[in-house]
Amino acid sequence: MTPPLPAHERRLYRVCDAMHLLSLSRSAIYELLRSGRLRSVTQGRTRLIPASAIEDYIALLEQEAS
């Protein structure tokens, strides 16, 4: 069995992990998901947020700030 990847090398994050990465509340994360500003995938009943979606959301924030 391989050990889990460090947080900076993971490709998919649970909502609670994305909350910590983006310093946002759970309700704020779900609002971003509902509005389409943050992408996600589901595996069974688990909602996962790709690392690329988090990077895209940060880039969107930077673009809106300039």
All heavy atoms as a GROMACS GRO file, in nm:
protein
  524
    1MET      N    1   0.084  -0.118   0.000
    1MET     CA    2   0.000   0.000   0.000
    1MET      C    3   0.088   0.124   0.000
    1MET      O    4   0.183   0.134   0.077
    1MET     CB    5  -0.091  -0.002   0.123
    1MET     CG    6  -0.183   0.112   0.133
    1MET     SD    7  -0.294   0.081   0.271
    1MET     CE    8  -0.408   0.207   0.240
    2THR      N    9   0.059   0.219  -0.089
    2THR     CA   10   0.141   0.340  -0.098
    2THR      C   11   0.090   0.444   0.001
    2THR      O   12  -0.030   0.453   0.027
    2THR     CB   13   0.136   0.400  -0.239
    2THR    OG1   14   0.001   0.432  -0.270
    2THR    CG2   15   0.190   0.302  -0.341
    3PRO      N   16   0.181   0.522   0.058
    3PRO     CA   17   0.140   0.626   0.154
    3PRO      C   18   0.065   0.738   0.080
    3PRO      O   19   0.083   0.758  -0.040
    3PRO     CB   20   0.272   0.676   0.211
    3PRO     CG   21   0.374   0.641   0.108
    3PRO     CD   22   0.325   0.518   0.040
    4PRO      N   23  -0.022   0.812   0.151
    4PRO     CA   24  -0.094   0.921   0.086
    4PRO      C   25   0.002   1.031   0.040
    4PRO      O   26   0.108   1.052   0.100
    4PRO     CB   27  -0.189   0.973   0.195
    4PRO     CG   28  -0.133   0.921   0.323
    4PRO     CD   29  -0.054   0.798   0.291
    5LEU      N   30  -0.034   1.099  -0.066
    5LEU     CA   31   0.049   1.208  -0.118
    5LEU      C   32   0.041   1.328  -0.025
    5LEU      O   33  -0.062   1.352   0.036
    5LEU     CB   34   0.000   1.250  -0.257
    5LEU     CG   35   0.018   1.150  -0.370
    5LEU    CD1   36  -0.051   1.199  -0.495
    5LEU    CD2   37   0.165   1.128  -0.398
    6PRO      N   38   0.149   1.406  -0.016
    6PRO     CA   39   0.143   1.530   0.060
    6PRO      C   40   0.037   1.622  -0.002
    6PRO      O   41   0.005   1.612  -0.120
    6PRO     CB   42   0.283   1.590   0.044
    6PRO     CG   43   0.370   1.478   0.000
    6PRO     CD   44   0.281   1.381  -0.071
    7ALA      N   45  -0.017   1.713   0.078
    7ALA     CA   46  -0.127   1.800   0.033
    7ALA      C   47  -0.093   1.876  -0.094
    7ALA      O   48  -0.178   1.893  -0.181
    7ALA     CB   49  -0.164   1.897   0.144
    8HIS      N   50   0.032   1.920  -0.111
    8HIS     CA   51   0.067   2.000  -0.229
    8HIS      C   52   0.078   1.914  -0.356
    8HIS      O   53   0.090   1.968  -0.464
    8HIS     CB   54   0.196   2.078  -0.203
    8HIS     CG   55   0.317   1.991  -0.185
    8HIS    ND1   56   0.347   1.931  -0.067
    8HIS    CD2   57   0.413   1.955  -0.272
    8HIS    CE1   58   0.458   1.860  -0.082
    8HIS    NE2   59   0.501   1.873  -0.205
    9GLU      N   60   0.074   1.782  -0.344
    9GLU     CA   61   0.084   1.694  -0.460
    9GLU      C   62  -0.047   1.623  -0.492
    9GLU      O   63  -0.055   1.550  -0.589
    9GLU     CB   64   0.194   1.590  -0.436
    9GLU     CG   65   0.333   1.650  -0.432
    9GLU     CD   66   0.439   1.543  -0.412
    9GLU    OE1   67   0.414   1.426  -0.444
    9GLU    OE2   68   0.547   1.577  -0.364
   10ARG      N   69  -0.149   1.645  -0.411
   10ARG     CA   70  -0.277   1.580  -0.434
   10ARG      C   71  -0.345   1.639  -0.556
   10ARG      O   72  -0.326   1.755  -0.589
   10ARG     CB   73  -0.366   1.594  -0.311
   10ARG     CG   74  -0.314   1.509  -0.199
   10ARG     CD   75  -0.382   1.530  -0.068
   10ARG     NE   76  -0.526   1.535  -0.076
   10ARG     CZ   77  -0.603   1.569   0.026
   10ARG    NH1   78  -0.548   1.602   0.141
   10ARG    NH2   79  -0.733   1.571   0.014
   11ARG      N   80  -0.428   1.561  -0.623
   11ARG     CA   81  -0.498   1.607  -0.743
   11ARG      C   82  -0.645   1.632  -0.715
   11ARG      O   83  -0.710   1.704  -0.790
   11ARG     CB   84  -0.481   1.505  -0.855
   11ARG     CG   85  -0.334   1.476  -0.879
   11ARG     CD   86  -0.279   1.477  -1.016
   11ARG     NE   87  -0.360   1.521  -1.123
   11ARG     CZ   88  -0.383   1.451  -1.232
   11ARG    NH1   89  -0.334   1.330  -1.244
   11ARG    NH2   90  -0.454   1.501  -1.330
   12LEU      N   91  -0.700   1.570  -0.610
   12LEU     CA   92  -0.839   1.589  -0.572
   12LEU      C   93  -0.848   1.620  -0.424
   12LEU      O   94  -0.778   1.560  -0.343
   12LEU     CB   95  -0.920   1.462  -0.603
   12LEU     CG   96  -0.938   1.426  -0.749
   12LEU    CD1   97  -0.997   1.286  -0.762
   12LEU    CD2   98  -1.024   1.528  -0.820
   13TYR      N   99  -0.935   1.714  -0.391
   13TYR     CA  100  -0.953   1.756  -0.252
   13TYR      C  101  -1.098   1.742  -0.210
   13TYR      O  102  -1.189   1.772  -0.287
   13TYR     CB  103  -0.912   1.903  -0.234
   13TYR     CG  104  -0.766   1.927  -0.259
   13TYR    CD1  105  -0.721   1.965  -0.385
   13TYR    CD2  106  -0.674   1.912  -0.158
   13TYR    CE1  107  -0.586   1.987  -0.408
   13TYR    CE2  108  -0.539   1.934  -0.180
   13TYR     CZ  109  -0.496   1.971  -0.305
   13TYR     OH  110  -0.364   1.992  -0.328
   14ARG      N  111  -1.120   1.698  -0.089
   14ARG     CA  112  -1.255   1.700  -0.032
   14ARG      C  113  -1.290   1.846   0.000
   14ARG      O  114  -1.203   1.932   0.006
   14ARG     CB  115  -1.261   1.616   0.095
   14ARG     CG  116  -1.241   1.468   0.068
   14ARG     CD  117  -1.249   1.390   0.198
   14ARG     NE  118  -1.232   1.249   0.174
   14ARG     CZ  119  -1.334   1.164   0.158
   14ARG    NH1  120  -1.457   1.209   0.167
   14ARG    NH2  121  -1.310   1.038   0.135
   15VAL      N  122  -1.419   1.870   0.022
   15VAL     CA  123  -1.464   2.007   0.049
   15VAL      C  124  -1.392   2.064   0.172
   15VAL      O  125  -1.348   2.179   0.171
   15VAL     CB  126  -1.617   2.011   0.067
   15VAL    CG1  127  -1.663   2.145   0.121
   15VAL    CG2  128  -1.686   1.981  -0.066
   16CYS      N  129  -1.376   1.984   0.276
   16CYS     CA  130  -1.310   2.034   0.397
   16CYS      C  131  -1.165   2.073   0.370
   16CYS      O  132  -1.113   2.169   0.427
   16CYS     CB  133  -1.320   1.934   0.512
   16CYS     SG  134  -1.244   1.776   0.481
   17ASP      N  135  -1.098   2.001   0.279
   17ASP     CA  136  -0.960   2.035   0.243
   17ASP      C  137  -0.956   2.166   0.163
   17ASP      O  138  -0.869   2.250   0.184
   17ASP     CB  139  -0.895   1.924   0.160
   17ASP     CG  140  -0.885   1.794   0.237
   17ASP    OD1  141  -0.862   1.799   0.360
   17ASP    OD2  142  -0.899   1.687   0.175
   18ALA      N  143  -1.052   2.182   0.071
   18ALA     CA  144  -1.060   2.305  -0.008
   18ALA      C  145  -1.090   2.424   0.082
   18ALA      O  146  -1.042   2.535   0.058
   18ALA     CB  147  -1.167   2.292  -0.116
   19MET      N  148  -1.170   2.402   0.186
   19MET     CA  149  -1.200   2.509   0.282
   19MET      C  150  -1.070   2.564   0.342
   19MET      O  151  -1.050   2.684   0.350
   19MET     CB  152  -1.288   2.456   0.395
   19MET     CG  153  -1.430   2.428   0.357
   19MET     SD  154  -1.522   2.336   0.484
   19MET     CE  155  -1.482   2.423   0.633
   20HIS      N  156  -0.982   2.473   0.382
   20HIS     CA  157  -0.856   2.514   0.443
   20HIS      C  158  -0.763   2.579   0.340
   20HIS      O  159  -0.698   2.679   0.371
   20HIS     CB  160  -0.788   2.395   0.510
   20HIS     CG  161  -0.864   2.341   0.626
   20HIS    ND1  162  -0.882   2.410   0.743
   20HIS    CD2  163  -0.932   2.226   0.641
   20HIS    CE1  164  -0.955   2.339   0.826
   20HIS    NE2  165  -0.987   2.226   0.766
   21LEU      N  166  -0.757   2.524   0.220
   21LEU     CA  167  -0.669   2.579   0.117
   21LEU      C  168  -0.709   2.720   0.077
   21LEU      O  169  -0.624   2.806   0.053
   21LEU     CB  170  -0.670   2.489  -0.007
   21LEU     CG  171  -0.593   2.358   0.004
   21LEU    CD1  172  -0.622   2.272  -0.118
   21LEU    CD2  173  -0.445   2.384   0.016
   22LEU      N  174  -0.840   2.745   0.069
   22LEU     CA  175  -0.890   2.875   0.022
   22LEU      C  176  -0.928   2.968   0.137
   22LEU      O  177  -0.968   3.082   0.113
   22LEU     CB  178  -1.010   2.854  -0.070
   22LEU     CG  179  -0.979   2.782  -0.201
   22LEU    CD1  180  -1.107   2.747  -0.275
   22LEU    CD2  181  -0.889   2.868  -0.288
   23SER      N  182  -0.919   2.920   0.260
   23SER     CA  183  -0.957   2.998   0.378
   23SER      C  184  -1.100   3.049   0.367
   23SER      O  185  -1.129   3.166   0.391
   23SER     CB  186  -0.860   3.115   0.401
   23SER     OG  187  -0.730   3.070   0.419
   24LEU      N  188  -1.191   2.958   0.330
   24LEU     CA  189  -1.332   2.990   0.315
   24LEU      C  190  -1.415   2.894   0.398
   24LEU      O  191  -1.371   2.784   0.431
   24LEU     CB  192  -1.375   2.979   0.168
   24LEU     CG  193  -1.311   3.077   0.070
   24LEU    CD1  194  -1.348   3.041  -0.072
   24LEU    CD2  195  -1.353   3.220   0.102
   25SER      N  196  -1.537   2.937   0.430
   25SER     CA  197  -1.627   2.851   0.505
   25SER      C  198  -1.687   2.744   0.415
   25SER      O  199  -1.683   2.754   0.293
   25SER     CB  200  -1.740   2.934   0.567
   25SER     OG  201  -1.825   2.983   0.464
   26ARG      N  202  -1.746   2.645   0.478
   26ARG     CA  203  -1.812   2.537   0.405
   26ARG      C  204  -1.924   2.592   0.316
   26ARG      O  205  -1.935   2.555   0.199
   26ARG     CB  206  -1.867   2.436   0.505
   26ARG     CG  207  -1.941   2.320   0.446
   26ARG     CD  208  -1.993   2.230   0.560
   26ARG     NE  209  -2.078   2.125   0.512
   26ARG     CZ  210  -2.037   2.006   0.474
   26ARG    NH1  211  -1.908   1.976   0.480
   26ARG    NH2  212  -2.122   1.917   0.431
   27SER      N  213  -2.004   2.682   0.371
   27SER     CA  214  -2.115   2.738   0.293
   27SER      C  215  -2.063   2.821   0.176
   27SER      O  216  -2.122   2.820   0.068
   27SER     CB  217  -2.209   2.820   0.380
   27SER     OG  218  -2.141   2.926   0.442
   28ALA      N  219  -1.950   2.889   0.193
   28ALA     CA  220  -1.892   2.968   0.083
   28ALA      C  221  -1.843   2.875  -0.028
   28ALA      O  222  -1.862   2.905  -0.146
   28ALA     CB  223  -1.778   3.054   0.135
   29ILE      N  224  -1.782   2.763   0.008
   29ILE     CA  225  -1.736   2.666  -0.092
   29ILE      C  226  -1.856   2.613  -0.171
   29ILE      O  227  -1.853   2.609  -0.295
   29ILE     CB  228  -1.659   2.549  -0.027
   29ILE    CG1  229  -1.529   2.598   0.036
   29ILE    CG2  230  -1.633   2.437  -0.127
   29ILE    CD1  231  -1.421   2.640  -0.062
   30TYR      N  232  -1.963   2.574  -0.101
   30TYR     CA  233  -2.080   2.520  -0.171
   30TYR      C  234  -2.147   2.627  -0.257
   30TYR      O  235  -2.200   2.595  -0.364
   30TYR     CB  236  -2.178   2.456  -0.073
   30TYR     CG  237  -2.137   2.316  -0.038
   30TYR    CD1  238  -2.083   2.285   0.087
   30TYR    CD2  239  -2.147   2.212  -0.130
   30TYR    CE1  240  -2.044   2.157   0.119
   30TYR    CE2  241  -2.107   2.084  -0.100
   30TYR     CZ  242  -2.055   2.056   0.024
   30TYR     OH  243  -2.015   1.928   0.054
   31GLU      N  244  -2.144   2.752  -0.216
   31GLU     CA  245  -2.200   2.859  -0.300
   31GLU      C  246  -2.116   2.876  -0.427
   31GLU      O  247  -2.171   2.896  -0.536
   31GLU     CB  248  -2.206   2.990  -0.222
   31GLU     CG  249  -2.262   3.106  -0.302
   31GLU     CD  250  -2.401   3.081  -0.360
   31GLU    OE1  251  -2.482   3.016  -0.293
   31GLU    OE2  252  -2.427   3.127  -0.473
   32LEU      N  253  -1.985   2.868  -0.416
   32LEU     CA  254  -1.898   2.875  -0.534
   32LEU      C  255  -1.924   2.757  -0.628
   32LEU      O  256  -1.924   2.774  -0.750
   32LEU     CB  257  -1.751   2.877  -0.492
   32LEU     CG  258  -1.703   3.003  -0.422
   32LEU    CD1  259  -1.562   2.983  -0.366
   32LEU    CD2  260  -1.706   3.121  -0.517
   33LEU      N  261  -1.949   2.640  -0.571
   33LEU     CA  262  -1.980   2.523  -0.653
   33LEU      C  263  -2.114   2.542  -0.724
   33LEU      O  264  -2.126   2.514  -0.843
   33LEU     CB  265  -1.983   2.397  -0.567
   33LEU     CG  266  -1.848   2.354  -0.506
   33LEU    CD1  267  -1.869   2.243  -0.404
   33LEU    CD2  268  -1.753   2.311  -0.614
   34ARG      N  269  -2.215   2.592  -0.651
   34ARG     CA  270  -2.347   2.613  -0.712
   34ARG      C  271  -2.341   2.717  -0.823
   34ARG      O  272  -2.407   2.703  -0.925
   34ARG     CB  273  -2.447   2.660  -0.606
   34ARG     CG  274  -2.516   2.549  -0.531
   34ARG     CD  275  -2.630   2.600  -0.446
   34ARG     NE  276  -2.587   2.683  -0.336
   34ARG     CZ  277  -2.541   2.639  -0.220
   34ARG    NH1  278  -2.532   2.510  -0.198
   34ARG    NH2  279  -2.505   2.722  -0.126
   35SER      N  280  -2.261   2.822  -0.803
   35SER     CA  281  -2.254   2.929  -0.902
   35SER      C  282  -2.165   2.894  -1.022
   35SER      O  283  -2.165   2.966  -1.121
   35SER     CB  284  -2.202   3.058  -0.836
   35SER     OG  285  -2.066   3.043  -0.800
   36GLY      N  286  -2.087   2.786  -1.011
   36GLY     CA  287  -2.000   2.746  -1.120
   36GLY      C  288  -1.864   2.813  -1.118
   36GLY      O  289  -1.784   2.793  -1.210
   37ARG      N  290  -1.836   2.892  -1.016
   37ARG     CA  291  -1.706   2.958  -1.007
   37ARG      C  292  -1.596   2.862  -0.963
   37ARG      O  293  -1.478   2.886  -0.984
   37ARG     CB  294  -1.712   3.078  -0.914
   37ARG     CG  295  -1.794   3.192  -0.974
   37ARG     CD  296  -1.817   3.306  -0.877
   37ARG     NE  297  -1.697   3.366  -0.825
   37ARG     CZ  298  -1.632   3.468  -0.880
   37ARG    NH1  299  -1.677   3.523  -0.990
   37ARG    NH2  300  -1.524   3.517  -0.823
   38LEU      N  301  -1.636   2.751  -0.900
   38LEU     CA  302  -1.542   2.647  -0.857
   38LEU      C  303  -1.598   2.514  -0.908
   38LEU      O  304  -1.713   2.480  -0.881
   38LEU     CB  305  -1.530   2.646  -0.704
   38LEU     CG  306  -1.432   2.549  -0.642
   38LEU    CD1  307  -1.289   2.577  -0.688
   38LEU    CD2  308  -1.440   2.557  -0.490
   39ARG      N  309  -1.516   2.441  -0.983
   39ARG     CA  310  -1.560   2.314  -1.041
   39ARG      C  311  -1.538   2.199  -0.943
   39ARG      O  312  -1.452   2.207  -0.856
   39ARG     CB  313  -1.480   2.282  -1.168
   39ARG     CG  314  -1.504   2.378  -1.282
   39ARG     CD  315  -1.419   2.345  -1.404
   39ARG     NE  316  -1.278   2.380  -1.382
   39ARG     CZ  317  -1.180   2.293  -1.366
   39ARG    NH1  318  -1.202   2.165  -1.372
   39ARG    NH2  319  -1.055   2.334  -1.346
   40SER      N  320  -1.619   2.094  -0.961
   40SER     CA  321  -1.602   1.975  -0.879
   40SER      C  322  -1.644   1.852  -0.958
   40SER      O  323  -1.706   1.863  -1.064
   40SER     CB  324  -1.686   1.985  -0.751
   40SER     OG  325  -1.823   1.978  -0.780
   41VAL      N  326  -1.608   1.737  -0.904
   41VAL     CA  327  -1.649   1.609  -0.959
   41VAL      C  328  -1.706   1.528  -0.843
   41VAL      O  329  -1.683   1.560  -0.727
   41VAL     CB  330  -1.532   1.534  -1.026
   41VAL    CG1  331  -1.477   1.611  -1.144
   41VAL    CG2  332  -1.420   1.506  -0.926
   42THR      N  333  -1.779   1.424  -0.876
   42THR     CA  334  -1.828   1.335  -0.771
   42THR      C  335  -1.779   1.194  -0.798
   42THR      O  336  -1.768   1.151  -0.913
   42THR     CB  337  -1.981   1.336  -0.760
   42THR    OG1  338  -2.035   1.304  -0.887
   42THR    CG2  339  -2.033   1.470  -0.713
   43GLN      N  340  -1.749   1.125  -0.692
   43GLN     CA  341  -1.712   0.984  -0.697
   43GLN      C  342  -1.803   0.917  -0.594
   43GLN      O  343  -1.783   0.934  -0.474
   43GLN     CB  344  -1.565   0.964  -0.662
   43GLN     CG  345  -1.524   0.819  -0.652
   43GLN     CD  346  -1.542   0.744  -0.783
   43GLN    OE1  347  -1.507   0.794  -0.888
   43GLN    NE2  348  -1.598   0.626  -0.775
   44GLY      N  349  -1.904   0.848  -0.645
   44GLY     CA  350  -2.003   0.793  -0.553
   44GLY      C  351  -2.080   0.908  -0.490
   44GLY      O  352  -2.135   0.992  -0.560
   45ARG      N  353  -2.080   0.915  -0.358
   45ARG     CA  354  -2.147   1.025  -0.288
   45ARG      C  355  -2.050   1.134  -0.243
   45ARG      O  356  -2.090   1.230  -0.177
   45ARG     CB  357  -2.221   0.970  -0.167
   45ARG     CG  358  -2.338   0.882  -0.208
   45ARG     CD  359  -2.406   0.813  -0.094
   45ARG     NE  360  -2.407   0.886   0.030
   45ARG     CZ  361  -2.463   0.842   0.140
   45ARG    NH1  362  -2.522   0.725   0.140
   45ARG    NH2  363  -2.459   0.914   0.250
   46THR      N  364  -1.924   1.120  -0.279
   46THR     CA  365  -1.821   1.216  -0.236
   46THR      C  366  -1.799   1.322  -0.342
   46THR      O  367  -1.775   1.292  -0.458
   46THR     CB  368  -1.688   1.143  -0.209
   46THR    OG1  369  -1.711   1.039  -0.115
   46THR    CG2  370  -1.583   1.239  -0.156
   47ARG      N  371  -1.808   1.448  -0.302
   47ARG     CA  372  -1.778   1.560  -0.392
   47ARG      C  373  -1.630   1.593  -0.375
   47ARG      O  374  -1.582   1.613  -0.264
   47ARG     CB  375  -1.863   1.682  -0.358
   47ARG     CG  376  -1.835   1.797  -0.452
   47ARG     CD  377  -1.937   1.906  -0.439
   47ARG     NE  378  -2.071   1.862  -0.468
   47ARG     CZ  379  -2.124   1.853  -0.590
   47ARG    NH1  380  -2.052   1.883  -0.696
   47ARG    NH2  381  -2.248   1.815  -0.607
   48LEU      N  382  -1.559   1.596  -0.487
   48LEU     CA  383  -1.416   1.623  -0.487
   48LEU      C  384  -1.387   1.743  -0.576
   48LEU      O  385  -1.449   1.760  -0.681
   48LEU     CB  386  -1.338   1.501  -0.537
   48LEU     CG  387  -1.356   1.374  -0.453
   48LEU    CD1  388  -1.303   1.254  -0.529
   48LEU    CD2  389  -1.288   1.389  -0.319
   49ILE      N  390  -1.292   1.823  -0.534
   49ILE     CA  391  -1.254   1.943  -0.609
   49ILE      C  392  -1.113   1.921  -0.664
   49ILE      O  393  -1.019   1.902  -0.588
   49ILE     CB  394  -1.259   2.067  -0.519
   49ILE    CG1  395  -1.400   2.082  -0.462
   49ILE    CG2  396  -1.215   2.190  -0.593
   49ILE    CD1  397  -1.414   2.183  -0.353
   50PRO      N  398  -1.100   1.921  -0.797
   50PRO     CA  399  -0.967   1.900  -0.857
   50PRO      C  400  -0.872   2.015  -0.821
   50PRO      O  401  -0.915   2.131  -0.807
   50PRO     CB  402  -0.994   1.899  -1.007
   50PRO     CG  403  -1.140   1.873  -1.022
   50PRO     CD  404  -1.204   1.930  -0.899
   51ALA      N  405  -0.744   1.983  -0.808
   51ALA     CA  406  -0.644   2.086  -0.781
   51ALA      C  407  -0.646   2.192  -0.890
   51ALA      O  408  -0.631   2.311  -0.862
   51ALA     CB  409  -0.506   2.022  -0.770
   52SER      N  410  -0.670   2.151  -1.015
   52SER     CA  411  -0.675   2.247  -1.125
   52SER      C  412  -0.791   2.345  -1.109
   52SER      O  413  -0.780   2.462  -1.146
   52SER     CB  414  -0.686   2.175  -1.259
   52SER     OG  415  -0.806   2.099  -1.265
   53ALA      N  416  -0.902   2.300  -1.051
   53ALA     CA  417  -1.016   2.389  -1.028
   53ALA      C  418  -0.983   2.494  -0.923
   53ALA      O  419  -1.024   2.610  -0.934
   53ALA     CB  420  -1.138   2.308  -0.985
   54ILE      N  421  -0.907   2.454  -0.822
   54ILE     CA  422  -0.866   2.550  -0.718
   54ILE      C  423  -0.771   2.652  -0.780
   54ILE      O  424  -0.785   2.773  -0.755
   54ILE     CB  425  -0.802   2.475  -0.599
   54ILE    CG1  426  -0.910   2.391  -0.529
   54ILE    CG2  427  -0.736   2.573  -0.502
   54ILE    CD1  428  -0.858   2.299  -0.421
   55GLU      N  429  -0.677   2.606  -0.861
   55GLU     CA  430  -0.585   2.699  -0.928
   55GLU      C  431  -0.660   2.793  -1.021
   55GLU      O  432  -0.630   2.913  -1.026
   55GLU     CB  433  -0.479   2.620  -1.006
   55GLU     CG  434  -0.385   2.542  -0.916
   55GLU     CD  435  -0.300   2.444  -0.994
   55GLU    OE1  436  -0.301   2.445  -1.118
   55GLU    OE2  437  -0.230   2.364  -0.929
   56ASP      N  438  -0.759   2.741  -1.095
   56ASP     CA  439  -0.838   2.825  -1.185
   56ASP      C  440  -0.918   2.929  -1.108
   56ASP      O  441  -0.929   3.044  -1.151
   56ASP     CB  442  -0.935   2.740  -1.269
   56ASP     CG  443  -0.864   2.652  -1.369
   56ASP    OD1  444  -0.744   2.673  -1.395
   56ASP    OD2  445  -0.931   2.559  -1.421
   57TYR      N  446  -0.972   2.891  -0.993
   57TYR     CA  447  -1.048   2.986  -0.911
   57TYR      C  448  -0.957   3.097  -0.859
   57TYR      O  449  -0.994   3.214  -0.862
   57TYR     CB  450  -1.118   2.913  -0.796
   57TYR     CG  451  -1.190   3.009  -0.705
   57TYR    CD1  452  -1.301   3.079  -0.750
   57TYR    CD2  453  -1.145   3.033  -0.576
   57TYR    CE1  454  -1.366   3.170  -0.668
   57TYR    CE2  455  -1.209   3.123  -0.494
   57TYR     CZ  456  -1.320   3.191  -0.541
   57TYR     OH  457  -1.384   3.282  -0.459
   58ILE      N  458  -0.838   3.063  -0.816
   58ILE     CA  459  -0.743   3.165  -0.768
   58ILE      C  460  -0.705   3.258  -0.882
   58ILE      O  461  -0.699   3.379  -0.864
   58ILE     CB  462  -0.620   3.098  -0.705
   58ILE    CG1  463  -0.660   3.025  -0.576
   58ILE    CG2  464  -0.509   3.200  -0.678
   58ILE    CD1  465  -0.552   2.935  -0.519
   59ALA      N  466  -0.683   3.203  -1.000
   59ALA     CA  467  -0.651   3.286  -1.118
   59ALA      C  468  -0.768   3.378  -1.152
   59ALA      O  469  -0.746   3.495  -1.186
   59ALA     CB  470  -0.618   3.198  -1.238
   60LEU      N  471  -0.890   3.329  -1.138
   60LEU     CA  472  -1.008   3.412  -1.161
   60LEU      C  473  -1.013   3.528  -1.063
   60LEU      O  474  -1.041   3.643  -1.101
   60LEU     CB  475  -1.135   3.327  -1.151
   60LEU     CG  476  -1.268   3.401  -1.160
   60LEU    CD1  477  -1.286   3.460  -1.300
   60LEU    CD2  478  -1.382   3.307  -1.126
   61LEU      N  479  -0.984   3.502  -0.938
   61LEU     CA  480  -0.982   3.608  -0.837
   61LEU      C  481  -0.876   3.713  -0.868
   61LEU      O  482  -0.901   3.833  -0.855
   61LEU     CB  483  -0.957   3.549  -0.697
   61LEU     CG  484  -1.069   3.464  -0.638
   61LEU    CD1  485  -1.024   3.408  -0.504
   61LEU    CD2  486  -1.196   3.546  -0.622
   62GLU      N  487  -0.758   3.667  -0.910
   62GLU     CA  488  -0.651   3.760  -0.945
   62GLU      C  489  -0.690   3.842  -1.066
   62GLU      O  490  -0.662   3.963  -1.070
   62GLU     CB  491  -0.522   3.684  -0.972
   62GLU     CG  492  -0.462   3.622  -0.847
   62GLU     CD  493  -0.344   3.534  -0.874
   62GLU    OE1  494  -0.327   3.486  -0.990
   62GLU    OE2  495  -0.266   3.509  -0.780
   63GLN      N  496  -0.754   3.781  -1.163
   63GLN     CA  497  -0.797   3.854  -1.284
   63GLN      C  498  -0.903   3.958  -1.249
   63GLN      O  499  -0.898   4.071  -1.298
   63GLN     CB  500  -0.855   3.754  -1.384
   63GLN     CG  501  -0.904   3.819  -1.512
   63GLN     CD  502  -0.967   3.716  -1.605
   63GLN    OE1  503  -0.977   3.599  -1.572
   63GLN    NE2  504  -1.010   3.762  -1.721
   64GLU      N  505  -0.996   3.923  -1.162
   64GLU     CA  506  -1.100   4.018  -1.121
   64GLU      C  507  -1.043   4.133  -1.039
   64GLU      O  508  -1.099   4.243  -1.041
   64GLU     CB  509  -1.208   3.946  -1.042
   64GLU     CG  510  -1.292   3.852  -1.123
   64GLU     CD  511  -1.392   3.775  -1.041
   64GLU    OE1  512  -1.386   3.774  -0.918
   64GLU    OE2  513  -1.480   3.713  -1.105
   65ALA      N  514  -0.934   4.108  -0.970
   65ALA     CA  515  -0.874   4.212  -0.885
   65ALA      C  516  -0.797   4.316  -0.967
   65ALA      O  517  -0.775   4.426  -0.922
   65ALA     CB  518  -0.779   4.149  -0.784
   66SER      N  519  -0.759   4.280  -1.089
   66SER     CA  520  -0.679   4.375  -1.168
   66SER      C  521  -0.763   4.451  -1.266
   66SER      O  522  -0.879   4.448  -1.274
   66SER     CB  523  -0.570   4.302  -1.244
   66SER     OG  524  -0.621   4.202  -1.326
   0.00000   0.00000   0.00000
